[in-house]
Amino acid sequence: MGFMDKFKGKAEDAVGEHGDKIDSGLDKAAEVADEKTGGEHGDKIDKGVDKARDGLDSLGGQDSSNN
């Protein structure tokens, strides 16, 4: 098992165990970024959060889009 396989396994474990906290952190980070940019880039921030959630879903085998 190579380094990347080990890393992916650890990431999957972390997402599976702490997915709710990670999801909450994404929401908070998006809120701060939106405030800092004066709401100018809300659509881009939302797209970034959606992409991050998609990546987490693929690692954790869960669907965080229903939050």
Phi, psi and omega in degrees: 000125181278173180304314183294325177296317178296317180298315180297319178298318178293320179296318178297318178297316181296317180293319179296323183276324187237025183303322180294322179290321178295317179298317178297320177297322176298317179298316180294318179297319178296320179297315179296315180298320179295319178295317182294331180264007179066025179077003183292331188240028182303321180294321179289322178296316179298319178297319179296318178295319178299318179296318179297318178296321177300317178296318178294320179299320181291331177280318188266352181065030179229168180246106180266002182286352181270011179273000000 
